[in-house]
Amino acid sequence: MTCTRASGLLVGGWILFSGWNMAHSETSQPETQRVIESIQGPRLFAAYCAVCHGKDGKGGGPMARALKVPPPDLTGLAVRNAGKFPLDRVQKIISASEPVPAGHGTREMPVWGPIFSQIAWDQDLGRLRVYNLAKYIEQIQTH
């Protein structure tokens, strides 16, 4: 009986330690898989913007007709801003750190900054994603 009891205690202790060790390692180490894999502007645009703004950024994405407020033509931002692309403002609009025109930041048009930086250790990559996305929108401007 003593051998059986000792074996039971040993097995029980091992199970408790294993469970504690797994829980501890999961909370103390950041995830190795990224929430959003790409940090490249064109890929981010294709994944998050093109559905409304269209692949070309002109506002003709497949969801555009279903929206109450039509998505703007992103290729004309520089033209509408006296020929200078408003990089800082575009980054603020994407990240929701500036009030935006109607339709942007609502349930119809989510802001992506918080999504790009969902977890604390990913904050710098989130800012980089916002910057790269804004730089891509700058590249598609029609001057």
C-alpha positions as CSV (number, residue, x, y, z in Angstrom):
1,M,0.0,0.0,0.0
2,T,2.9,2.3,0.8
3,C,4.4,1.8,-2.6
4,T,1.1,2.5,-4.3
5,R,0.5,5.6,-2.2
6,A,4.0,6.9,-3.0
7,S,3.5,6.2,-6.7
8,G,0.2,8.1,-6.6
9,L,1.8,11.1,-4.8
10,L,4.7,11.1,-7.3
11,V,2.3,10.9,-10.3
12,G,0.0,13.6,-8.8
13,G,2.9,15.9,-8.1
14,W,4.3,15.5,-11.6
15,I,0.8,16.3,-13.0
16,L,0.5,19.4,-10.8
17,F,4.0,20.6,-11.7
18,S,3.5,20.0,-15.4
19,G,0.2,21.9,-15.4
20,W,1.8,24.8,-13.5
21,N,4.9,24.8,-15.7
22,M,2.7,24.9,-18.9
23,A,0.5,27.8,-17.5
24,H,3.6,29.7,-16.4
25,S,5.4,29.3,-19.7
26,E,2.3,30.4,-21.7
27,T,1.9,33.6,-19.7
28,S,5.6,34.6,-19.4
29,Q,6.6,34.2,-23.1
30,P,5.2,36.2,-26.0
31,E,3.5,34.3,-28.8
32,T,5.8,33.4,-31.6
33,Q,3.0,33.7,-34.3
34,R,2.2,37.2,-35.4
35,V,-1.4,38.4,-35.4
36,I,-0.8,40.0,-38.7
37,E,2.0,38.4,-40.6
38,S,2.9,41.1,-43.2
39,I,4.3,44.5,-42.5
40,Q,4.4,45.4,-46.2
41,G,2.2,48.3,-47.4
42,P,0.8,46.7,-50.5
43,R,-0.1,43.4,-48.7
44,L,-1.7,45.3,-45.9
45,F,-3.7,47.4,-48.4
46,A,-4.8,44.3,-50.2
47,A,-5.9,42.5,-47.0
48,Y,-7.6,45.4,-45.2
49,C,-8.4,48.3,-47.5
50,A,-9.1,46.9,-51.0
51,V,-12.4,45.4,-50.1
52,C,-13.9,48.9,-49.8
53,H,-11.4,51.2,-51.5
54,G,-10.7,48.8,-54.4
55,K,-7.4,47.2,-55.5
56,D,-6.5,50.5,-57.2
57,G,-7.5,52.7,-54.2
58,K,-10.2,54.5,-56.2
59,G,-13.1,53.5,-54.0
60,G,-14.6,50.7,-56.1
61,G,-14.1,47.7,-53.9
62,P,-16.7,44.9,-53.8
63,M,-18.1,46.2,-50.5
64,A,-18.3,49.9,-51.6
65,R,-21.9,49.7,-52.8
66,A,-23.1,48.2,-49.5
67,L,-21.8,51.2,-47.5
68,K,-23.8,54.2,-46.5
69,V,-20.9,56.5,-47.1
70,P,-18.9,55.7,-50.3
71,P,-15.2,55.1,-49.6
72,P,-13.1,57.9,-50.9
73,D,-10.7,57.7,-53.8
74,L,-7.4,57.4,-52.0
75,T,-5.4,58.1,-55.1
76,G,-6.4,61.8,-55.0
77,L,-5.3,62.6,-51.5
78,A,-2.3,64.7,-52.6
79,V,-4.3,66.5,-55.2
80,R,-7.0,67.4,-52.6
81,N,-4.2,68.6,-50.3
82,A,-2.5,71.2,-52.5
83,G,-0.3,68.6,-54.2
84,K,1.3,67.4,-51.0
85,F,0.5,63.9,-49.6
86,P,-0.7,64.3,-46.0
87,L,1.4,61.4,-44.6
88,D,0.9,62.2,-40.9
89,R,-2.8,62.7,-41.2
90,V,-3.3,59.5,-43.1
91,Q,-1.4,57.6,-40.4
92,K,-3.6,59.2,-37.7
93,I,-6.7,58.3,-39.6
94,I,-5.6,54.7,-40.0
95,S,-4.6,54.4,-36.3
96,A,-7.7,56.3,-35.0
97,S,-5.6,59.0,-33.3
98,E,-7.4,61.8,-35.1
99,P,-11.1,62.5,-35.7
100,V,-11.9,61.5,-39.2
101,P,-14.5,62.3,-41.8
102,A,-17.9,60.6,-41.8
103,G,-17.9,56.9,-42.5
104,H,-14.3,56.3,-41.3
105,G,-13.9,54.8,-37.9
106,T,-17.5,53.5,-37.7
107,R,-18.5,49.9,-37.9
108,E,-18.6,50.3,-41.7
109,M,-15.0,51.5,-41.8
110,P,-12.9,50.1,-39.0
111,V,-9.7,51.8,-38.0
112,W,-6.8,49.5,-38.3
113,G,-4.2,50.9,-35.9
114,P,-5.5,49.1,-32.8
115,I,-5.8,45.8,-34.8
116,F,-2.3,46.2,-36.1
117,S,-1.0,46.5,-32.5
118,Q,-3.3,44.0,-30.8
119,I,-0.8,42.8,-28.2
120,A,1.6,44.8,-26.1
121,W,4.9,43.3,-27.5
122,D,3.7,44.0,-31.1
123,Q,3.2,47.8,-30.6
124,D,6.3,48.8,-32.7
125,L,5.3,46.5,-35.5
126,G,1.8,48.0,-35.4
127,R,3.2,51.5,-35.9
128,L,5.4,50.2,-38.7
129,R,2.4,48.6,-40.4
130,V,0.4,51.9,-40.2
131,Y,3.4,53.8,-41.6
132,N,4.0,51.3,-44.4
133,L,0.3,51.3,-45.3
134,A,0.3,55.1,-45.4
135,K,3.5,55.1,-47.5
136,Y,1.9,52.7,-50.0
137,I,-1.2,55.0,-50.3
138,E,1.3,57.8,-51.0
139,Q,2.8,55.7,-53.8
140,I,-0.6,55.2,-55.5
141,Q,-1.3,59.0,-55.8
142,T,-2.2,60.4,-59.1
143,H,-0.4,63.7,-59.3
